[in-house]
């Protein structure tokens, strides 16, 4: 029994080895290619409410070193607090083509996707760059993100994202989670199965590629639109390119509870979308397995072998992604947060099995047959059936 448990506890190290190899391979071989492919671009931005530092986030898209592009914003209604900021932005950048659209004109569970459906209809350009409202970019952003689309086989482009600053230890904890856990996971997925996803903060594609699967209107009642867009474009036979490039995001959480809730919402959605893959995450959680190994055989050799290897490999993965790949500074000082993140990630994974709903923008939703159903509507349906 003890030997079997020790063998099981070693399985996460196999995953860590694959992850470390995948990270090294990607960041040592991937290149940002410069070219003169500069098609007109419509930058689509669904907005709801005010994110921290919203004006600076929006203004960074107005400072692009790019010859021909427009920015389209869609807000919920005339009372949206983001509207005055967008109007000020338009006044401050009179030479930029900025359009503000009020309302999606659609009835959908996923308000963001409904807005993207409207924005896609309103866009004047074939090439689209979709970005979240909390994203801030450098002047070369549009050039970098559209460059791979010069290849006719490319259907979409996406990239990494990093915090613009970390004001609290909770925000540092989130960053460590991204660098040590989330990004290695997606690079393993890329290594084993190719890129069949996109990351929400930035997606570049075309109206034609969206049209092939029905566009945003086809997924306006589903969660995880970024994952779905990448998957559906890949299923049409097109390549989804993950760039070794990052945009910045402004953290919208300050407390550990807010971070826990945000990650729990995300992983609960993944449980519904990829149930077997979600269950398999148990073999990527090295910390609890190492502690079980030490409990099963509480010797110095086992403790040093399992916990020492765990800390070494997890730190190496984080440094490869963060320092080598995404050029983040001060990462050594944050490595001590890895076990804390892994402990919280284990709790979040366990908690996800108890969740029947998610909370997003102040509203509760159930996920029924892959679609979002507002909690009140789901309760009404259940009452009628009863």
The 8 nearest C-alpha neighbors of each residue, nearest first, counted from 0:
[[1, 3, 2, 4, 5, 295, 6, 7],
 [0, 2, 4, 3, 295, 5, 296, 292],
 [1, 3, 5, 4, 0, 6, 7, 295],
 [4, 2, 6, 0, 5, 1, 7, 8],
 [5, 3, 7, 1, 6, 2, 8, 0],
 [4, 6, 8, 2, 292, 3, 7, 1],
 [5, 7, 3, 9, 4, 8, 2, 10],
 [8, 6, 4, 9, 5, 10, 3, 288],
 [7, 9, 288, 5, 6, 10, 4, 292],
 [8, 10, 6, 7, 12, 11, 5, 13],
 [11, 9, 12, 13, 7, 8, 282, 14],
 [12, 10, 283, 14, 282, 285, 13, 9],
 [13, 11, 15, 14, 10, 9, 16, 285],
 [14, 12, 16, 11, 10, 15, 17, 9],
 [13, 15, 11, 17, 12, 16, 18, 283],
 [16, 14, 12, 18, 17, 13, 19, 11],
 [15, 17, 13, 19, 14, 18, 12, 20],
 [16, 18, 14, 20, 15, 19, 21, 13],
 [19, 17, 15, 21, 16, 20, 187, 183],
 [18, 20, 16, 22, 316, 21, 17, 15],
 [19, 21, 17, 23, 18, 22, 24, 16],
 [22, 20, 18, 24, 19, 23, 187, 186],
 [23, 21, 19, 25, 24, 20, 18, 186],
 [22, 24, 20, 26, 25, 21, 27, 19],
 [25, 23, 21, 27, 22, 26, 28, 20],
 [24, 26, 22, 28, 29, 23, 27, 21],
 [25, 27, 324, 23, 29, 28, 24, 22],
 [28, 26, 24, 25, 23, 29, 22, 324],
 [27, 29, 25, 26, 24, 30, 23, 243],
 [30, 28, 25, 26, 27, 243, 31, 242],
 [31, 29, 32, 28, 243, 242, 26, 27],
 [30, 32, 33, 243, 29, 242, 143, 244],
 [33, 31, 30, 34, 146, 147, 143, 29],
 [32, 34, 31, 146, 35, 143, 142, 36],
 [35, 33, 36, 146, 32, 37, 149, 142],
 [34, 36, 37, 33, 146, 142, 149, 38],
 [35, 37, 34, 149, 146, 38, 145, 148],
 [36, 38, 35, 39, 142, 145, 66, 146],
 [39, 37, 40, 36, 126, 67, 145, 125],
 [40, 38, 67, 68, 124, 37, 126, 41],
 [41, 39, 68, 126, 124, 127, 38, 42],
 [40, 42, 127, 69, 124, 68, 122, 70],
 [41, 43, 128, 70, 129, 127, 69, 71],
 [44, 42, 129, 71, 128, 41, 70, 118],
 [43, 45, 72, 130, 71, 131, 46, 129],
 [46, 44, 73, 72, 114, 111, 115, 74],
 [47, 45, 74, 73, 132, 44, 48, 72],
 [46, 48, 74, 75, 49, 79, 45, 81],
 [49, 47, 81, 80, 79, 46, 50, 74],
 [48, 50, 81, 53, 80, 51, 47, 46],
 [49, 51, 53, 133, 52, 48, 251, 132],
 [50, 52, 53, 49, 251, 249, 133, 250],
 [53, 51, 55, 54, 50, 56, 249, 133],
 [54, 52, 56, 50, 51, 55, 49, 57],
 [53, 55, 57, 56, 52, 58, 84, 88],
 [56, 54, 58, 57, 53, 52, 59, 135],
 [55, 57, 135, 53, 54, 59, 58, 134],
 [58, 56, 54, 55, 59, 60, 53, 61],
 [57, 59, 55, 61, 60, 56, 54, 62],
 [60, 58, 62, 61, 57, 56, 136, 135],
 [61, 59, 58, 62, 57, 63, 136, 56],
 [60, 62, 58, 59, 63, 95, 92, 57],
 [63, 61, 59, 60, 138, 64, 58, 137],
 [62, 64, 138, 65, 61, 60, 139, 141],
 [65, 63, 138, 139, 62, 66, 142, 141],
 [64, 66, 63, 67, 142, 141, 68, 37],
 [67, 65, 68, 64, 37, 39, 63, 38],
 [66, 68, 39, 65, 40, 69, 38, 37],
 [69, 67, 40, 39, 41, 66, 70, 65],
 [68, 70, 96, 41, 97, 42, 40, 71],
 [71, 69, 42, 97, 41, 43, 96, 98],
 [72, 70, 98, 43, 97, 99, 44, 42],
 [71, 73, 99, 44, 45, 100, 98, 43],
 [72, 74, 100, 45, 101, 46, 99, 114],
 [75, 73, 46, 101, 76, 102, 47, 100],
 [74, 76, 102, 101, 79, 47, 73, 103],
 [77, 75, 101, 78, 102, 79, 74, 82],
 [76, 78, 79, 101, 82, 75, 74, 80],
 [79, 77, 76, 80, 82, 75, 81, 74],
 [78, 80, 81, 76, 77, 82, 48, 75],
 [81, 79, 48, 82, 78, 49, 83, 84],
 [80, 82, 49, 84, 79, 48, 83, 85],
 [81, 83, 85, 84, 80, 79, 86, 77],
 [84, 82, 86, 85, 81, 87, 80, 79],
 [85, 83, 87, 81, 82, 86, 88, 54],
 [86, 84, 88, 82, 87, 83, 89, 81],
 [85, 87, 83, 89, 88, 84, 82, 90],
 [88, 86, 90, 84, 85, 89, 91, 83],
 [89, 87, 85, 91, 86, 90, 84, 92],
 [88, 90, 86, 92, 87, 91, 93, 85],
 [89, 91, 87, 88, 93, 92, 86, 85],
 [90, 92, 88, 89, 93, 87, 86, 94],
 [93, 91, 89, 94, 90, 95, 88, 61],
 [94, 92, 95, 90, 89, 91, 96, 97],
 [95, 93, 92, 96, 89, 97, 91, 90],
 [94, 96, 93, 92, 97, 61, 69, 89],
 [95, 97, 69, 70, 94, 98, 68, 93],
 [98, 96, 70, 95, 71, 69, 89, 99],
 [97, 99, 71, 72, 70, 100, 96, 69],
 [98, 100, 72, 73, 71, 101, 97, 85],
 [101, 99, 73, 72, 102, 74, 98, 71],
 [100, 102, 74, 76, 73, 75, 99, 77],
 [103, 101, 75, 76, 104, 74, 100, 73],
 [102, 104, 114, 105, 117, 113, 101, 75],
 [103, 105, 102, 106, 117, 113, 114, 101],
 [104, 106, 103, 107, 113, 114, 102, 117],
 [107, 105, 108, 104, 113, 103, 110, 219],
 [106, 108, 109, 220, 219, 105, 113, 110],
 [107, 109, 220, 371, 110, 372, 219, 373],
 [110, 108, 220, 219, 112, 107, 111, 113],
 [109, 111, 113, 112, 108, 107, 114, 219],
 [112, 110, 114, 113, 109, 45, 115, 46],
 [113, 111, 115, 219, 114, 109, 110, 215],
 [114, 112, 110, 116, 115, 219, 111, 103],
 [113, 115, 103, 117, 111, 112, 116, 45],
 [114, 116, 118, 112, 117, 113, 119, 45],
 [115, 117, 215, 113, 119, 114, 216, 118],
 [118, 116, 114, 120, 115, 103, 119, 121],
 [119, 117, 115, 121, 120, 116, 122, 114],
 [118, 120, 122, 116, 117, 121, 115, 206],
 [119, 121, 117, 118, 122, 116, 123, 115],
 [120, 122, 118, 119, 117, 123, 71, 100],
 [123, 121, 119, 124, 120, 41, 118, 71],
 [122, 124, 121, 41, 125, 120, 69, 40],
 [125, 123, 41, 126, 40, 122, 39, 127],
 [124, 126, 206, 205, 127, 123, 40, 207],
 [127, 125, 205, 40, 124, 204, 41, 206],
 [126, 128, 41, 205, 204, 40, 203, 42],
 [129, 127, 203, 42, 202, 43, 41, 130],
 [128, 130, 43, 202, 201, 42, 203, 44],
 [129, 131, 201, 200, 44, 128, 43, 202],
 [132, 130, 200, 133, 134, 44, 45, 199],
 [131, 133, 134, 46, 44, 130, 45, 50],
 [132, 134, 248, 131, 249, 50, 56, 135],
 [135, 133, 248, 132, 247, 131, 56, 200],
 [136, 134, 56, 247, 59, 248, 246, 133],
 [137, 135, 246, 59, 140, 247, 134, 60],
 [136, 138, 140, 139, 59, 135, 63, 246],
 [139, 137, 63, 64, 140, 62, 136, 59],
 [140, 138, 142, 137, 64, 141, 143, 63],
 [141, 139, 143, 137, 142, 138, 136, 144],
 [140, 142, 144, 143, 139, 145, 65, 63],
 [143, 141, 139, 140, 145, 144, 146, 65],
 [144, 142, 140, 141, 146, 145, 139, 31],
 [143, 145, 141, 142, 146, 140, 156, 203],
 [144, 146, 148, 142, 143, 147, 141, 203],
 [145, 147, 148, 143, 144, 149, 36, 142],
 [148, 146, 149, 145, 150, 153, 156, 144],
 [147, 149, 150, 146, 145, 153, 151, 154],
 [150, 148, 147, 146, 36, 151, 145, 153],
 [149, 151, 148, 152, 153, 147, 146, 154],
 [152, 150, 153, 149, 148, 154, 237, 147],
 [151, 153, 150, 237, 238, 154, 148, 236],
 [154, 152, 238, 151, 148, 150, 237, 155],
 [153, 155, 237, 238, 239, 204, 232, 152],
 [154, 156, 204, 239, 203, 153, 240, 202],
 [157, 155, 240, 203, 239, 202, 241, 144],
 [156, 158, 202, 241, 201, 197, 198, 240],
 [159, 157, 242, 241, 244, 245, 201, 198],
 [160, 158, 245, 244, 246, 161, 157, 243],
 [159, 161, 246, 245, 247, 248, 158, 162],
 [160, 162, 247, 248, 246, 163, 245, 159],
 [163, 161, 248, 164, 247, 249, 250, 165],
 [162, 164, 247, 248, 249, 161, 165, 135],
 [165, 163, 162, 166, 249, 250, 170, 248],
 [166, 164, 170, 167, 171, 162, 163, 168],
 [165, 167, 164, 170, 168, 171, 169, 253],
 [168, 166, 169, 170, 165, 171, 253, 254],
 [167, 169, 171, 170, 172, 166, 165, 173],
 [170, 168, 172, 167, 171, 255, 173, 254],
 [169, 171, 173, 172, 167, 168, 165, 174],
 [172, 170, 168, 174, 169, 173, 165, 175],
 [171, 173, 169, 175, 170, 174, 168, 176],
 [174, 172, 176, 170, 171, 175, 177, 169],
 [175, 173, 171, 177, 176, 172, 178, 170],
 [176, 174, 178, 172, 177, 173, 179, 171],
 [177, 175, 173, 174, 180, 179, 178, 340],
 [176, 178, 181, 174, 175, 180, 179, 182],
 [179, 177, 175, 317, 176, 182, 321, 180],
 [180, 178, 317, 176, 177, 175, 316, 183],
 [179, 181, 176, 177, 183, 178, 182, 184],
 [180, 182, 177, 184, 183, 178, 185, 176],
 [181, 183, 185, 184, 178, 177, 180, 186],
 [184, 182, 186, 18, 185, 180, 181, 187],
 [185, 183, 181, 187, 182, 186, 180, 188],
 [184, 186, 188, 182, 187, 183, 189, 181],
 [187, 185, 189, 183, 188, 184, 21, 190],
 [186, 188, 190, 184, 185, 189, 18, 21],
 [189, 187, 185, 191, 186, 190, 192, 184],
 [190, 188, 193, 194, 186, 187, 192, 191],
 [189, 191, 187, 188, 193, 192, 21, 186],
 [192, 190, 188, 189, 187, 193, 186, 21],
 [193, 191, 189, 188, 190, 194, 195, 187],
 [194, 192, 189, 190, 195, 191, 188, 239],
 [193, 195, 189, 196, 239, 192, 240, 188],
 [196, 194, 230, 229, 233, 193, 239, 197],
 [195, 197, 229, 226, 230, 194, 227, 198],
 [196, 198, 229, 226, 225, 157, 199, 202],
 [199, 197, 225, 200, 157, 201, 158, 226],
 [198, 200, 225, 201, 197, 202, 131, 130],
 [199, 201, 131, 130, 198, 134, 202, 160],
 [202, 200, 130, 199, 129, 157, 198, 158],
 [201, 203, 157, 129, 156, 128, 204, 197],
 [204, 202, 128, 156, 155, 127, 129, 157],
 [205, 203, 155, 127, 154, 126, 202, 128],
 [206, 204, 126, 207, 208, 127, 125, 209],
 [205, 207, 209, 125, 208, 210, 126, 127],
 [208, 206, 210, 205, 209, 211, 125, 204],
 [207, 209, 211, 205, 210, 206, 154, 232],
 [210, 208, 214, 206, 207, 211, 212, 213],
 [209, 211, 214, 213, 207, 208, 212, 206],
 [212, 210, 208, 209, 213, 207, 214, 235],
 [213, 211, 210, 214, 209, 231, 232, 217],
 [212, 214, 210, 217, 211, 209, 216, 215],
 [215, 213, 209, 210, 216, 217, 212, 116],
 [214, 216, 116, 217, 218, 219, 112, 115],
 [215, 217, 219, 214, 116, 218, 213, 113],
 [218, 216, 213, 215, 214, 219, 212, 220],
 [219, 217, 221, 215, 220, 216, 224, 112],
 [218, 220, 112, 216, 113, 109, 221, 107],
 [221, 219, 108, 109, 370, 218, 371, 107],
 [220, 222, 370, 218, 371, 219, 369, 109],
 [223, 221, 224, 371, 370, 268, 220, 109],
 [224, 222, 225, 226, 227, 221, 268, 269],
 [223, 225, 227, 226, 222, 228, 221, 218],
 [226, 224, 199, 197, 228, 227, 223, 198],
 [225, 227, 196, 197, 229, 223, 224, 228],
 [226, 228, 230, 224, 225, 229, 231, 223],
 [229, 227, 231, 225, 230, 226, 224, 232],
 [230, 228, 196, 197, 232, 195, 226, 227],
 [229, 231, 195, 196, 227, 233, 228, 232],
 [230, 232, 234, 228, 233, 229, 227, 235],
 [231, 233, 235, 229, 234, 230, 228, 237],
 [234, 232, 237, 230, 236, 235, 231, 195],
 [235, 233, 231, 236, 232, 230, 237, 195],
 [234, 236, 232, 233, 237, 231, 211, 212],
 [237, 235, 234, 233, 238, 232, 152, 154],
 [238, 236, 154, 233, 153, 152, 235, 232],
 [237, 239, 153, 154, 233, 152, 240, 236],
 [238, 240, 155, 156, 194, 154, 153, 233],
 [241, 239, 156, 242, 238, 155, 157, 194],
 [240, 242, 157, 158, 156, 239, 243, 194],
 [241, 243, 158, 244, 240, 157, 31, 156],
 [244, 242, 29, 158, 30, 241, 31, 26],
 [245, 243, 242, 158, 159, 246, 325, 31],
 [246, 244, 159, 160, 158, 161, 247, 325],
 [245, 247, 160, 136, 161, 135, 159, 248],
 [248, 246, 161, 135, 163, 162, 160, 134],
 [247, 249, 134, 162, 133, 163, 135, 161],
 [248, 250, 133, 163, 162, 251, 51, 134],
 [251, 249, 252, 248, 162, 170, 51, 253],
 [250, 252, 249, 51, 50, 253, 133, 257],
 [253, 251, 257, 250, 254, 258, 170, 255],
 [254, 252, 169, 257, 255, 251, 170, 167],
 [253, 255, 257, 256, 252, 169, 258, 170],
 [254, 256, 258, 257, 169, 259, 253, 252],
 [255, 257, 259, 254, 258, 260, 253, 261],
 [258, 256, 260, 254, 255, 259, 252, 261],
 [257, 259, 255, 261, 260, 256, 262, 252],
 [258, 260, 256, 262, 257, 261, 263, 255],
 [261, 259, 263, 257, 258, 262, 256, 264],
 [260, 262, 258, 264, 263, 259, 257, 265],
 [261, 263, 265, 259, 264, 260, 266, 258],
 [264, 262, 260, 266, 265, 261, 347, 267],
 [265, 263, 267, 261, 262, 357, 266, 260],
 [264, 266, 262, 268, 263, 267, 261, 269],
 [265, 267, 269, 263, 268, 264, 262, 270],
 [268, 266, 270, 351, 264, 269, 265, 263],
 [267, 269, 271, 265, 266, 270, 272, 264],
 [268, 270, 266, 272, 267, 271, 273, 265],
 [271, 269, 274, 267, 277, 268, 273, 272],
 [270, 272, 268, 269, 274, 273, 267, 369],
 [271, 273, 269, 270, 274, 268, 369, 277],
 [272, 274, 276, 270, 269, 275, 271, 277],
 [275, 273, 270, 277, 276, 271, 272, 278],
 [276, 274, 278, 277, 273, 279, 270, 280],
 [275, 277, 279, 273, 278, 274, 280, 270],
 [276, 278, 274, 270, 275, 279, 280, 273],
 [277, 279, 275, 280, 276, 274, 281, 270],
 [280, 278, 276, 281, 277, 282, 275, 283],
 [281, 279, 283, 282, 277, 278, 276, 284],
 [280, 282, 279, 283, 284, 278, 277, 348],
 [283, 281, 11, 280, 284, 279, 10, 285],
 [282, 284, 11, 280, 281, 285, 14, 15],
 [285, 283, 282, 281, 286, 11, 287, 345],
 [284, 286, 11, 288, 287, 283, 289, 309],
 [285, 287, 289, 288, 284, 290, 341, 338],
 [288, 286, 290, 289, 285, 291, 284, 342],
 [287, 289, 8, 291, 285, 290, 286, 292],
 [290, 288, 292, 286, 291, 287, 305, 306],
 [289, 291, 287, 293, 292, 288, 294, 286],
 [292, 290, 294, 288, 289, 293, 295, 287],
 [293, 291, 289, 295, 290, 294, 5, 8],
 [292, 294, 297, 296, 290, 295, 291, 302],
 [293, 295, 291, 292, 297, 296, 290, 289],
 [296, 294, 292, 293, 1, 291, 297, 4],
 [295, 297, 293, 294, 298, 292, 301, 1],
 [298, 296, 293, 294, 295, 301, 299, 302],
 [299, 297, 301, 300, 296, 302, 293, 303],
 [298, 300, 302, 301, 303, 297, 304, 293],
 [299, 301, 303, 298, 302, 304, 305, 297],
 [300, 302, 304, 298, 303, 299, 305, 293],
 [301, 303, 299, 300, 305, 304, 293, 306],
 [304, 302, 307, 300, 301, 306, 305, 299],
 [305, 303, 301, 307, 302, 308, 300, 306],
 [304, 306, 308, 302, 307, 289, 303, 301],
 [305, 307, 309, 308, 302, 303, 304, 289],
 [308, 306, 303, 310, 309, 304, 305, 311],
 [307, 309, 311, 305, 306, 310, 304, 312],
 [308, 310, 306, 307, 312, 311, 313, 305],
 [311, 309, 313, 307, 308, 312, 314, 306],
 [312, 310, 308, 314, 309, 313, 307, 315],
 [311, 313, 315, 314, 309, 310, 308, 316],
 [314, 312, 316, 310, 315, 311, 309, 317],
 [315, 313, 317, 311, 312, 316, 310, 318],
 [314, 316, 312, 318, 317, 313, 319, 311],
 [317, 315, 313, 319, 19, 314, 318, 179],
 [318, 316, 179, 314, 178, 320, 315, 319],
 [317, 319, 322, 321, 315, 320, 316, 314],
 [320, 318, 323, 316, 317, 321, 322, 315],
 [321, 319, 324, 317, 318, 323, 178, 322],
 [322, 320, 325, 318, 327, 324, 317, 319],
 [321, 323, 326, 318, 327, 324, 319, 325],
 [324, 322, 319, 326, 320, 321, 325, 318],
 [323, 325, 320, 26, 321, 322, 326, 319],
 [324, 326, 321, 327, 322, 323, 320, 245],
 [327, 325, 322, 323, 324, 321, 328, 320],
 [326, 328, 322, 321, 325, 330, 329, 323],
 [329, 327, 330, 326, 322, 321, 331, 325],
 [330, 328, 331, 332, 327, 333, 322, 334],
 [329, 331, 333, 332, 328, 334, 327, 322],
 [332, 330, 333, 334, 329, 318, 335, 328],
 [331, 333, 330, 334, 329, 335, 336, 328],
 [332, 334, 330, 331, 335, 336, 175, 171],
 [335, 333, 336, 331, 337, 332, 314, 330],
 [334, 336, 333, 337, 338, 332, 339, 331],
 [335, 337, 339, 334, 333, 338, 340, 172],
 [336, 338, 340, 339, 335, 334, 341, 175],
 [339, 337, 341, 340, 336, 342, 335, 286],
 [340, 338, 342, 336, 337, 341, 343, 335],
 [339, 341, 337, 343, 338, 342, 344, 176],
 [340, 342, 344, 338, 343, 339, 337, 345],
 [343, 341, 339, 345, 340, 344, 338, 346],
 [342, 344, 346, 340, 345, 341, 347, 339],
 [345, 343, 341, 347, 346, 342, 340, 348],
 [346, 344, 348, 342, 343, 347, 341, 349],
 [347, 345, 343, 349, 348, 344, 350, 342],
 [346, 348, 350, 344, 345, 349, 263, 351],
 [349, 347, 345, 351, 346, 350, 344, 266],
 [348, 350, 346, 351, 347, 352, 345, 353],
 [351, 349, 347, 352, 353, 348, 346, 354],
 [350, 352, 267, 348, 354, 353, 349, 347],
 [353, 351, 350, 354, 349, 348, 267, 270],
 [352, 354, 351, 350, 355, 349, 267, 356],
 [355, 353, 351, 356, 352, 350, 267, 357],
 [354, 356, 365, 353, 357, 366, 352, 267],
 [357, 355, 365, 364, 354, 363, 366, 358],
 [356, 358, 364, 264, 363, 365, 359, 355],
 [359, 357, 363, 362, 364, 361, 264, 360],
 [358, 360, 362, 361, 363, 357, 364, 264],
 [361, 359, 362, 358, 363, 47, 48, 110],
 [360, 362, 359, 358, 363, 364, 357, 373],
 [363, 361, 359, 358, 360, 364, 373, 374],
 [364, 362, 358, 374, 357, 373, 359, 356],
 [365, 363, 373, 374, 356, 357, 372, 371],
 [364, 366, 356, 372, 371, 374, 367, 355],
 [367, 365, 371, 370, 369, 372, 364, 368],
 [366, 368, 370, 369, 365, 371, 372, 271],
 [369, 367, 370, 366, 371, 271, 272, 221],
 [368, 370, 367, 366, 221, 272, 271, 371],
 [371, 369, 221, 367, 366, 220, 368, 372],
 [372, 370, 366, 221, 220, 365, 108, 364],
 [371, 373, 365, 364, 377, 366, 374, 370],
 [374, 372, 364, 376, 375, 363, 365, 377],
 [375, 373, 364, 377, 363, 376, 365, 378],
 [374, 376, 378, 377, 373, 379, 363, 372],
 [375, 377, 379, 373, 378, 374, 380, 372],
 [378, 376, 374, 380, 379, 375, 372, 381],
 [377, 379, 381, 375, 376, 380, 374, 382],
 [378, 380, 376, 382, 377, 381, 375, 383],
 [381, 379, 377, 383, 378, 382, 376, 384],
 [382, 380, 378, 384, 379, 383, 385, 377],
 [383, 381, 379, 385, 380, 384, 378, 377],
 [382, 384, 380, 385, 381, 379, 378, 377],
 [385, 383, 381, 382, 380, 379, 378, 377],
 [384, 382, 383, 381, 380, 379, 378, 377]]
